[in-house]
Structures are given as C-alpha cells and as structure tokens.
Amino acid sequence: MEIIKQILSNIPKGFLQAILFNGTFITIAYVLIWKIFKKRFQNWRIQVKERVNTNQIKSELKNAFFTLLVGVTFSSIILYLASKGYTKIYTNISDYSTFYAVGSFFMFMLIDDTWFYWCHRLLHHPKIYRYVHAVHHESIDVNPFTSVSFHWIEPFLLTSWIFPVAFFVPTYAPVLGLIQFWGLLDNIKSHLGYEFFPINFNKSWLRFIISSTHHNMHHSKFKGNYGNHFRFWDRLLGTEFKDYEAEFDKIQLRKKE
C-alpha cells in the first residue's frame, strides 16, 4: 500500500508538468501552422480538403487528458522502481561511457520503432481495433492535437517496451528523457497535416525517416504505413503504400504553385 501511495503522490505534479510541456509544443505548432500561417502554407497541406472542425478538436483534447494521465502514471512507476534500485537506469554518465550513452539513444529509437510497428499492426486487428485504436482513427484529417488523441490503453501499450529495457539494459536517464522529447516532436510532425520535408527528401540518405505524408496516408487510407520513426519495417514487410513517394512528390509540386 505504501508503494502505491508513493507512486500516486507523484502523479498530480507530473500530470501538470505533462500538460504544460506537451501542450506548449502542440499548441504552438497548431497556432502557427493551422491559424497564423494557414494561407501561407495552404499548398503544403497533405489532404487538400480540410475536415478538421471544433468537435474534432474537443474530442482530441478530451482523449489527450487520459493519454497524458496514463503516460504520467507510467513514468511515476518507472521513477519509483529506479529510485529503489530495481532498474538499470543510471544518472552518472561515467558509469559506462559517453559513447555508450550516445549509441543507446539510437538503439532505443530502433527498439521503440520496432515495438510500435508490431503493436500498431496488432491494434488494427479487427477484434481489437474497434475497442482501442478506433479512437485515434476518428481523426482522418490530422492536426497537432491528434498526436495525443488515443484510447487510454494505447499509450500504455505503445510505450511498455521501456519496462524490459529499464530492467535489463543499462539506460542513461537523460537519454530516456531525450527519447521522450524526440517522440513528442516526431509525433507532432507525423500528425501535422502539412508536409515540410524538402522536395528531394525521399531521394536523400534520410529517406528512411517517416515524413508527415507517410503517416497522414495511414489515417486517410487506413491499412498500411504502420511505422513510427522509420520506414524499415513497412518496406521490409510490404506494408508501405506503393504510391507513398508519388504522393509525397505531388505535394512538393503543389508547394511550388
């Protein structure tokens, strides 16, 4: 019981911080791109017809409340376990090496992407989809607030890879924080509704990174483009939409008009 009390005691402060932190970046992205510079970036929209309305935003904000609450609860559990020495999370970089700390960031990114891909495909299973993932897909024309609009089960499932990693793999605490911050920015980018990557992006060495168009097509076409950070799994298993690059190029041509 004492353990539960300690974990719960951290949630109110953590929840407020999560709202301020996530809300600041998401709101800035929405206000700048969807309001202030809306006309300037009109041809940069991925879906030509705008379908986002007030009801959608309200629904996304309601879902975001539970998404952030679950995320904070999850973090509180991890922090408690770390404070008791049950995990391999460390704060002194000299415990291992700077090279390992930097390298672990990319390692965890690959783990996160792999976990996300397979969980995402699982969530699209007909017997599961309507109970959980359908909440996220209520937003067909996505915007920054869609990035935190999930059924409460989903954020727990998609980030639960941290548990086995924290228990068995040496994890530098700031790297774990950086992964979360990168995840926030990457998630906003994927749900931006606008394509800001340059025209030659899919022909550069960075083409393995998922663009806003890539994930936007998942919302509009539903079955395909399941990846999170990278295109590796979609390309390897043939789940990437075959017209993705053509669609990306089409938007780039529109941006020149």
C-alpha positions, -999 to +999 in steps of 0.1 A: +000+000+000+029+024+008+043+018-026+011+027-043+009+059-022+043+069-032+036+064-069+003+082-067+018+111-048+039+120-079+011+119-104-006+154-098+027+173-102+038+151-131+004+155-148+005+193-146+041+193-160+030+169-188+001+192-197+024+223-198+052+206-216+033+187-242+006+213-245+031+241-252+047+224-282+014+210-296-004+244-292+025+263-308+025+240-338-013+243-342-015+280-338+014+288-361+006+264-389-032+260-387-040+296-378-014+323-383+003+309-414-026+289-427-029+308-460+009+309-465+011+271-462-022+263-479-005+243-507+016+225-482-014+207-468-013+169-474-051+164-476-064+191-499-098+193-483-097+204-447-121+184-425-109+193-390-136+211-371-143+223-335-159+190-325-129+170-336-106+193-316-128+190-285-128+152-288-090+151-292-085+173-261-107+150-241-087+120-252-054+138-245-064+141-209-064+104-204-034+098-227-012+122-206-026+108-173-016+072-184+018+085-195+025+102-162+013+071-142+037+050-163+066+074-157+058+075-119+061+037-117+094+037-136+108+065-114+098+047-083+114+015-094+146+033-104+147+051-070+147+017-053+174+004-075+152-022-092+162-009-127+194-004-146+187+033-151+217+054-141+225+091-139+263+092-138+275+090-174+309+077-162+292+045-151+296+033-186+308+057-213+297+087-234+299+066-265+275+041-250+251+068-238+250+084-273+248+050-290+220+039-267+198+067-280+198+052-315+194+017-301+163+027-281+149+045-312+151+013-331+136-007-303+108+019-300+101+018-337+101-020-338+078-022-308+055+005-323+052-012-357+041-046-343+018-031-317+003-009-343-004-038-365-019-057-336-041-027-328-055-029-364-067-065-358-105-065-363-111-080-329-091-052-312-094-022-334-129-010-326-123-012-289-090+007-288-073+021-319-106+033-335-104+063-311-072+076-328-086+070-363-117+091-356-093+119-368-090+113-406-077+148-413-050+151-386-036+181-368-011+185-339-038+177-313-043+143-329-008+134-317-022+129-281-056+116-290-057+079-281-078+054-261-061+053-226-049+017-232-029+027-263-002+049-248+005+023-222+008-005-248+030+016-272+055+026-245+056-005-224+089-016-241+106+007-215+099-018-188+121-047-200+147-023-213+149-005-179+152-038-160+178-054-182+196-028-203+218+000-188+199+032-195+213+067-190+184+087-176+189+118-197+188+096-229+155+082-217+142+118-214+156+127-248+138+097-263+105+110-249+112+145-261+121+133-296+090+111-296+068+142-288+083+162-317+082+133-341+046+126-332+036+162-338+054+161-371+036+129-382+002+145-373+010+180-386-013+177-416+013+196-436+045+184-454+076+204-445+103+180-456+121+193-488+114+181-523+145+158-526+140+143-491+129+108-504+159+107-527+184+116-500+201+093-474+175+104-449+147+088-469+143+060-443+128+086-419+090+088-419+075+120-432+043+137-423+028+125-456+038+089-448+017+088-416-010+110-429-017+084-456-022+058-428-051+080-414-067+085-448-061+051-463-061+031-430-043-002-438-006+005-444+023+028-433+024+014-398+059+027-389+066+053-363+101+068-368+114+048-397+102+031-429+123-001-424+096-024-413+069-012-438+093-016-467+106-050-455+071-065-450+054-047-479+030-027-458+041+007-472+016+022-496+030+018-531+020+053-540+036+070-510+066+085-528+044+096-557+020+113-532+050+130-515+062+143-549+027+155-558+026+176-526+060+190-534+048+202-568+018+219-552+041+237-528+057+255-559+024+269-570 
